[in-house]
Amino acid sequence: MARRCSGRKRPLEMSYEPFDEMVLLRMLGQDGKMMLFKVKRNKPLKTLLMKYCDYKKFDYSTVNFLHLGRRVLVRSTPQELGMRDGDIIEAMVHVDGGGDVKDIQKMRPA
């Protein structure tokens, strides 16, 4: 007697991804607040970085991301950067301008 196929394309065991494929990363903002993200080791970090900017309501082009003092590129993967569970990505908002406080005080009317 022939067995009937249940209609599944692959066995349940093959659709499961092992936990080793994921890495838990921490995003540290300039405000000192930490956010946790779980990402796949072989996927580019672009989605993670974009989600962080969306959550914080930052324009993506104004934020620099650093891992161990080196800039993180959007096409980089955690595997390429050698990231492990608990590693920190720092988010630094780029600010143009600046100056001395004395110069600002001189511009104010008395």
C-alpha angles and dihedrals in degrees: 000000000000120000118236120235114238092219096251114137094213136008118273092246092061094051091058116093115212117244089242089073091067130071127196111224131185123218114207117198128200088255089065095247118135127213126191124221130181113208138167115262095229099045122095115257093233095101092049093050093046092049091052092051092047092050093048092040093236125149104248093225092060097057127083118199121208133190116188089344094305124110116255115225120211093237093053119107127212088244092056091049093047093239121176133192110294097021115148128232111196119215113209120185112222113232125193123206128018134158144172119309090229090060091053092049091052090056094055116093114245 
